[in-house]
């Protein structure tokens, strides 16, 4: 083991980014780079600058010189490591993938030395707990504590956690929102704090409370189909109405059944209309999302799925964590981001993953009673409207990971993963994904649902006008509205020559003017 190792790094460029200030890279990023741990550098990267500056953006957390860990040349590597870990836990939060790789880098004797530096200190206890939690085994020679008060593992000012369970051995409150087999984490950001403070669920209730029950029921039916179709369109499919309605019915039952492997298999059977060309059930081969080279057929992955041999363990952990989150006081949208994006990154099926991933958003929001008005929450429609942001959010996780996955092409132009990758799918930072999902939730509440209700209200008003003036059947009313919608409030030449040839010129003008007035269409 090297002596006098310094983890702090001084460089004008770090991890492909120009450093915003002159200073030292510290914390997780410095350790990962120094020990060559096989993981993406977590952001924001901590930089202690020479001057009294303190600010944060997506890439950097800049802190003044007084924050610099005392990385003394006389320190052993383990002592220097402890100082940077203390800094990281204090200012960057817990990174489970990092700690899992760190545990694999050092032997048991070195890890024991690490947690003996300040054996009763709160950061030492956190490190000790994480080592034993991640390995599911105790460090030899470490005795249970008894004389200190409990401290929470996650700092609730830094990361989202649950109420937690006490660990008497470490005197730690384990408030991790998951299990050792699956536990994404989300950092607290000004954006997420603002969204939670807005209490969007209450806003939705206020928007809907004065809407007539009949309008709500019809809106719910339209939104259900709208969400189902949007989810298919995101996958590049245009489903027949019957198929979309079938999946819409499943979405409408979201939250009614607890998650299990059998429930996920049931959902796949609903979403895949023709299973003749798909190996149904959990994968027994590799998987990826991306393209194939047109000439050679070689895979060009944007995302590589978890190894199929790891799926049993990953899905057990996924389901256990989903249950933990359901029973916790975790914010509904934060919990939905952890569950839904965790599923799509694992990609357990050959086909149907994306639609089930978006179903899981509905499932968690329903189970945590985010929407209480009996109206479907068409978040897929908002995702479709923000498809580029959706792709960027997914790629913020999957693209950096590609550098750490070793794979080869199979005979059928699939991928076979060659290295151990299970931890990449268990422990990831879902912060950007939660921010994106909250953007879509807000957009759904403030735009998509009100627009549908507004449309139906105006439709009813226009229908009453037509019924009073012309005594038209519902089918004719629907046809008129469709024609006028498609042609900016005017009848097409074809409609006047065929379906509505019996209308006089005066009646046509009256209908068009009333439609434009009710639906606020200007010439």
Buried (B, 14 or more C-beta within 10 A) or exposed (E): EEEEBBBBBEEEEBBEEEBBBEBBBBBBBBBBBBBEBBBBBBBBBBBBBEEEBEEEEEBBBBBBEEBBBEBEEEBBBBBBBBBBBBBBBBBBBBBBBBBBBBBBBBEBEBBBBBBBBEEEBBBBBBBBBBBBBBBEEEBEEBEEBEEEEBBBBBBEEBBBBBEBEEBEBBBBBBBBBBBBBBBBBBBBBEEBEEBBEEEBBEEBBEBBEEBEEEBBEBBBBBBBBBBBBBBBBBBEBEBEEEBBBBBBEBBBEBBEEEBEBEEBBEBBEBBBEEEEEEEEBBBEBBBBBEEBEEEEEEBEBBBBBBBBEBBEBBBBBBBBBBBBBBEBEBBBBBBBBBBBBBBBBBBBBBBBBBBBBBBBBBBBBBBBEBBEBEBBBBBBBBBBBBEEBBEEBBBBBBBBBBEBBEBEBEEEEBBBBEEEBBBBBBBBBBBBBBBBBBBBBBBBBBEBBBEBBBBBBBBBEBBEBBEEEBEBEEEBBEBBBEBBBEBEBBBBEEBBEEBBEEBEEEEBEBBBEBBBBBBEBEE
